[in-house]
Amino acid sequence: MVNEIQNALHGLGVMYFVQVVAMVAVMIAMSMDLMFGWRKAKERGDARTSYAFSRTINKFALYEGVLLISCCIDTLIHFVWAQFSTGVYSFPVASCILAMVLCIVEIWSMKEKADEKTRNNLNTAIKVVAEAIQKEQAQEVLKSLLNSTQTDAVDNE
């Protein structure tokens, strides 16, 4: 019995170490996303609000929670593997896959936010120019109408 327990626990240290590395990697990716977003907002003069930070904190909790659940899944797989196999399952496949996916999501997030903000600023500038052109054209039409009305009034006298 003791031999079976030792067999089941063998390899858990390595697996937990890899899972901690995966969690730290995701935290670094999230921190980089936050840092780039903060810097970009500062450059643009956008407001940096507590609402944005609360969303970031929620994201940290969600991502790390998902990784903790994947750690539990890998641990359970390890114990099942130890029970039915002679080999040792000591590599956290679920945790590593999820960590890679979350890091890729953060990379996309960093790229998308900058592109989206640039696109939004261009769209805003286009709208402002279009409104200005329309206002100038309306002013020109009104001026020409006033001039023609004044010219007609002078001609009629």
Long-range contacts (C-beta under 8 A, 24 or more apart in sequence): 7-82, 7-88, 8-78, 8-79, 8-82, 8-83, 10-82, 10-88, 10-90, 11-78, 11-88, 11-89, 11-90, 12-75, 12-78, 12-90, 14-90, 14-91, 15-74, 15-75, 15-78, 15-89, 15-90, 15-91, 15-92, 16-71, 18-91, 18-92, 18-95, 18-96, 19-67, 19-70, 19-71, 19-74, 19-92, 19-95, 22-67, 22-92, 22-95, 22-96, 22-98, 22-99, 23-64, 23-67, 23-68, 23-99, 25-99, 25-103, 26-63, 26-64, 26-67, 26-99, 26-102, 26-103, 26-106, 27-60, 27-64, 29-102, 29-103, 29-106, 29-107, 30-56, 30-59, 30-60, 30-63, 30-106, 32-106, 32-110, 33-106, 33-109, 33-110, 36-110, 36-113, 36-114, 37-110, 37-113, 40-113, 40-114, 40-117, 44-117, 44-121, 46-117, 63-102, 66-98, 66-102, 67-95, 67-98, 67-99, 67-102, 70-94, 70-95, 70-98, 71-95
